Amino acid sequence: MGDVRAGALVSTRAALSLPITPLATAMGSVRILGIDPGSQITGFGIVDIVGNRTTAVEWGSIRTGGEHSERLRSIFTAVGTLVREYRPAEIAIEKVFLSRNADSALKLGQARAAAICATFAGDVSIHEYSARHIKKAVVGRGAAEKDQVQRMVRMILGVDEDIAPDAADALAAAICHAHERGTRALVYRAAGEA
């Protein structure tokens, strides 16, 4: 089902039919890396947008272990590898939600920071969305359950196989950003015509 690269368990089903290099130069597409940060499991999902079509390129989970600093290093290394290998043009990452447990919120914030910092070498734009905003964009309800997000992500991307919850959340972040890009383009176009 997958292989291990730089600490990441990767699903390889969708990646087999698509080139690793972005299609942007040849077809005017945009590649987006979605990230669902977590200190134990960080989901990632890579999509290509060509026109109004969004296609899955790769997805998976970065599963970490050991001390917290080792987990952060694993996240940083794995996300850096994904950026170098797949060369996304833009990053979509879930914002940290407020938590009653300060220690958990700090660890999640640090995992998120490790993932964001790993993208800097790629010199890509980073776009942040709340979990509620992502769910609303993909499912139509900000309070959607994880299984609803998984089902809609599979349907939108035309993927038959199961997608792990963290990877589905990362793909949902990428899909959300794809929708936001499209909406912004329409607004700019309409403003230019006025």
Buried (B, 14 or more C-beta within 10 A) or exposed (E): EBEEBBBBBBBEBBBEEBEEEBBBEEEEBBBBBBBBBBBBBBBBBBBBBBEEEBBBBBBBBBBBEEEEEEBBBBBBBBBBBBBEBBBBBBBBBBBBEEEEEEEEBBBBBBBBBBBBBBBEEBEBEBBBBBBBBBBBBBBEEEEBEEEBBBBBBBEBBEBEEEBBBBBBBBBBBBBBBBBBBBEEEEEEEEEEEE
